[in-house]
Amino acid sequence: MLTRDEIYSGLTQIFRELFDDESIALTDKTTAADVEGWDSFNNLNMIAAAEQAFGVKIGTREIESLTCVGDLVNLIEKKSK
């Protein structure tokens, strides 16, 4: 099982690479509005990278229900058990 810190560390690396911004610091409340370039296309790229990095599969309905990074962390945490 992954810890929240491990998930945040992995997601931060994904976000920094995807959005080419080493200053990104994710929190539970981070949303697409907080990250320059986080549009629907990059959202799918980020989800795909997260699925690969954490060995989880995230369904379309689950993706649509995500409103912030905290929701994604909770979902990955639940699926990694």
N, C-alpha and C positions, 0 to 999 in steps of 0.2 A: 504494500500500500504506500502510495506517495504522500508525503507531508505537504501542507499548504506552502511551506517555504520552498520545497523542491518544485512544486507546480509554478509558483511565482517566478522562481529563478529561470525555469525553462521558458515560460511565456515571455519574460522580459527579453531573453535572448532572441526569441522568435520575432517579437515586435521590433527590437532594435535592428535586426537584419532586414526584415520586410519593409520597414519604413525608413531605413537608412538614417537612423537617429539614435546615437548613443546616449542621449540625455533622457530617453523615455524611462520613467519610473512608474510602474503600475501600482494601483491600489484597488481595493474592492469597488470603489466608486468610479474608476476610470471608464469613460464611454467613448464612442467613436468621435464625438464632438471634441474630445480632449486631445486627439492624436491627428496631426495633419496628414492627410492622404488616406485615412481610414474610411474607405467607401465600401459599397457592396461587393465590388470585385476583390478588393484586398481583404475583406472580411472572410470570403471563401478561401483565399490563399492562407490566411491566418488559421482558420479552422483546420484546413488540410494539414498544415505544418504541425499544429497541436495534436491532431489525431496520430500522426506519424511519430512525433516525439514522445508521446505518452502511451502509445499503444491502445488507444480507445477509438471507438466509432461513435460519432455524434450525428444523430438523425436530423432531418430537415426541420421537423417540428421543434426539436430541442434548440436548434440554431435560431429559429424564429422567436423562441421564448427568451433568449439571452438579451439582457438590457445593459449589462455592465460586465467588467472583467471579473468581479466577484461571483457573478452567476456562472461564468465559464469555469472559474476555479472550483466552485462547488460541484459542478457537473463532472469535471475531470476527477476530482477527489472521490466522488460517489462511484464512478465507473472504474476506477483503478483498484477498487477493493477486491 
